[in-house]
């Protein structure tokens, strides 16, 4: 499944909203970490040229 940068921006916004809501301590921490991760993925997707195959594994695995 391939997602574009807009998908990750939306997910980051959702996670930020969850982190800033009145969640208990650990849940808010996890939501904040997710927000940072999704934001980083959105920036990475936006910087990747469209002709690059990003989902191709670095080490090809034999078909099972």
C-alpha positions in Angstrom: 0.0 0.0 0.0 1.5 3.3 -1.1 0.4 6.6 0.6 1.1 10.1 -0.6 2.3 13.0 1.4 -1.2 14.4 1.9 -2.3 11.1 3.6 0.6 11.4 6.1 -0.2 15.1 6.7 -3.8 14.2 7.6 -2.7 11.4 9.9 -0.2 13.8 11.6 -3.0 16.3 12.2 -5.2 13.6 13.7 -2.4 12.4 16.0 -1.6 16.0 17.1 -5.3 16.5 17.9 -5.3 13.3 19.9 -2.1 14.3 21.7 -3.6 17.7 22.7 -6.9 16.3 23.9 -7.5 15.3 27.5 -5.9 11.9 27.2 -4.1 10.2 30.1 -0.3 10.7 30.2 1.0 7.7 28.2 -1.7 7.9 25.5 -0.8 11.6 24.9 2.9 10.7 24.7 2.2 8.0 22.1 -0.1 10.2 20.1 2.6 12.9 20.1 5.2 10.5 18.9 2.9 9.3 16.1 2.3 12.9 15.1 6.1 13.5 14.7 6.5 10.2 12.8 3.7 11.0 10.4 4.9 14.5 9.8 8.4 13.1 9.0 6.9 10.7 6.5 4.9 13.5 4.9 8.1 15.5 4.4 9.9 12.5 3.0 7.1 11.7 0.5 7.0 15.3 -0.6 10.7 15.3 -1.2 10.8 12.0 -3.1 10.7 12.5 -6.9 7.7 10.6 -8.4 9.8 8.5 -10.7 11.7 6.8 -7.8 10.5 3.4 -6.7 10.6 3.9 -3.0 8.8 0.7 -2.0 11.4 -1.5 -3.7 13.3 -3.4 -1.0 17.0 -2.7 -0.7 17.7 -6.5 -0.6 15.6 -8.5 -3.0 14.0 -11.5 -1.3 13.2 -14.8 -3.1 9.5 -15.4 -3.7 8.0 -17.8 -1.2 
